[in-house]
Amino acid sequence: MPFSSFEIFLKSLNAHAVIQTLRDSQDCVSLDLSIDNPKLKQVNLASATDLEAYITAHIKVHKAQLAYGGYLEKRGIYKRSRYFNAQDTNEDRDIHLGVDMWIKANTPIFAPLNGCIHSFKNNTNHGDYGPTLILKHNISNFEFYTLYGHLSLDSITNISMGDNVLAGTQIGTLGTAEVNGDYPPHLHFQIIKDIMNYSGDYPGVTSENELLFYKRNCPDPSWLLGIDKSSKNL
């Protein structure tokens, strides 16, 4: 499948690292949280503590500092929350639309590109984003948005919609399980082409039935993150 002009544009950008650890591929390891990973059958996915222990061990055994992955990954972790379970259909939302970067709480998060604050909100459903920030970017006639989920509460304090943000500016820190939707600390990073009427929120997980639309509207964030393909891919 040929790359779209938008994907080629994303790859061409000289973006600042969203998390500093991403600058060194040897400090990063990929992580499989899909339903196809047999190792997860031994993990209580309903427990943030148990999942964190699994992720921490994975990072440690591969001598890394950060684990990443998850774009279009079909996951079982969302079964623990009614927020992702269909109420009037037979199809649950379980396909992940962003890239997750798992690293310790309070890790600084930086803007990859110039932009402004589009919106922010504390999404408090069980399994939701928790504190969330969305930046708007307009570069080379491409308008798009980047979403940062599972932040700390301080990250959405004392900021205003419309505030300008320069690439490389710290825009927040990662939250703990107590505030981030009950997950091990991590950043959910997502690119959105058309945000429609959403404010401080946008679906980060979809169903199979709506996958085609969201795949087109939310391209692979790895294009912008510049995740080095030579990093540990295990």
Residue pairs with C-beta under 8 A, 6 or more apart in sequence:
4 219
6 142
6 144
6 193
6 219
7 219
7 220
7 223
9 140
9 142
10 191
10 219
10 223
10 224
11 223
11 224
13 112
13 113
13 139
13 224
15 112
15 113
15 167
15 224
15 225
15 226
16 110
16 111
16 112
16 113
16 167
16 168
17 23
17 110
17 112
17 226
18 101
18 109
18 110
18 111
18 112
18 148
18 187
18 189
18 225
19 66
19 101
19 103
19 107
19 108
19 109
19 110
19 187
20 108
20 110
21 27
21 28
21 65
21 66
21 103
21 107
22 28
22 66
22 68
22 101
22 225
22 226
22 227
25 227
25 228
25 230
25 231
25 232
26 64
26 231
26 232
27 64
27 65
27 66
28 64
28 65
28 66
28 67
28 68
28 227
28 228
28 231
28 232
29 58
29 59
29 62
29 64
29 66
29 67
29 68
29 231
29 232
29 233
29 234
30 67
30 68
30 69
30 231
30 232
30 233
30 234
31 55
31 58
31 67
31 68
31 69
31 70
31 100
31 102
32 69
32 73
33 40
33 69
33 70
33 73
33 75
33 77
33 100
34 73
34 74
34 75
35 74
35 75
35 76
35 94
36 74
39 54
40 54
40 76
43 50
43 51
43 54
44 50
44 51
45 51
45 76
45 77
45 79
45 80
46 80
48 177
48 182
48 183
48 184
49 177
51 77
51 183
51 184
52 177
52 184
52 185
55 67
55 102
55 184
56 184
58 67
59 65
59 66
59 67
59 102
62 232
62 234
64 232
65 103
66 101
66 102
66 103
67 101
67 102
67 103
68 99
68 100
68 101
68 102
68 227
69 99
69 100
70 96
70 98
70 99
70 100
71 96
71 97
71 98
71 99
71 220
71 221
71 222
72 95
72 96
72 97
72 211
72 215
72 220
73 95
73 96
74 94
74 95
74 96
75 94
75 95
75 96
75 205
76 94
77 127
78 84
78 85
78 92
78 93
78 94
78 127
78 205
79 85
79 92
79 94
80 126
80 127
81 125
81 126
81 127
82 126
83 125
83 126
83 127
83 128
84 92
84 93
84 94
84 127
84 205
85 92
85 93
86 92
86 93
86 207
89 207
89 209
91 207
91 208
91 209
92 207
93 203
93 205
93 206
93 207
94 205
94 207
95 205
95 206
95 207
95 208
95 211
96 204
96 205
97 190
97 203
97 204
97 205
97 206
97 214
97 215
97 218
98 147
98 149
98 188
98 189
98 190
98 191
98 204
98 218
98 221
99 188
99 189
99 190
99 220
99 221
99 222
99 225
99 227
100 186
100 187
100 188
100 189
101 186
101 187
101 189
102 184
102 185
102 186
103 174
103 185
103 186
103 187
104 174
104 185
105 152
105 173
105 174
105 175
105 176
105 185
106 152
106 173
106 174
106 185
107 173
107 174
107 185
107 187
108 170
108 172
108 173
109 148
109 151
109 155
109 170
109 171
109 172
109 173
109 174
109 187
110 168
110 169
110 170
110 171
111 135
111 165
111 166
111 167
111 168
111 169
111 171
112 146
112 167
112 224
112 225
113 135
113 137
113 139
113 146
113 167
113 224
114 137
114 139
114 164
114 165
114 166
114 167
115 135
115 136
115 137
115 138
115 146
115 164
115 165
116 135
116 136
116 162
116 163
116 164
116 165
117 133
117 134
117 135
117 136
117 159
117 160
117 161
117 162
117 163
117 165
118 134
118 135
118 136
118 145
118 161
118 195
118 199
119 134
119 161
119 198
119 199
119 200
120 131
120 132
120 133
120 134
120 156
120 159
120 161
120 200
121 131
121 132
121 156
121 199
121 200
121 201
122 130
122 131
122 132
122 153
122 156
122 179
123 129
123 130
123 131
123 132
123 149
123 181
123 200
123 201
124 130
124 181
125 181
126 181
126 182
127 181
127 182
127 183
128 181
129 149
129 150
129 180
129 181
129 188
129 201
129 204
130 149
130 150
130 151
130 175
130 179
130 180
130 181
131 150
131 151
131 152
131 153
131 155
131 156
131 172
131 175
131 179
131 180
132 147
132 148
132 149
132 150
132 151
132 156
132 200
132 201
133 147
133 148
133 151
133 155
133 156
133 159
133 171
133 172
134 145
134 146
134 147
134 148
134 192
134 195
134 199
134 200
134 202
135 145
135 146
135 148
135 165
135 171
136 143
136 144
136 145
137 143
137 144
137 145
137 146
144 191
144 192
144 193
145 191
145 192
145 193
145 195
145 202
146 189
146 190
146 191
146 192
146 224
147 188
147 189
147 190
147 191
147 192
147 202
147 204
148 155
148 171
148 172
148 187
148 188
148 189
149 180
149 181
149 187
149 188
149 189
149 190
149 204
150 174
150 175
150 180
150 181
150 183
150 185
150 186
150 187
150 188
151 172
151 173
151 174
151 175
151 180
151 187
152 172
152 173
152 174
152 175
152 176
152 179
153 175
153 179
154 172
154 173
155 171
155 172
155 173
155 175
156 172
165 171
174 180
174 185
174 186
174 187
175 185
176 185
177 183
177 184
177 185
180 186
188 204
189 221
189 225
190 202
190 204
190 218
190 221
191 218
191 219
191 221
191 223
191 224
192 202
192 217
192 218
193 216
193 217
193 218
193 219
194 217
195 202
203 214
206 214
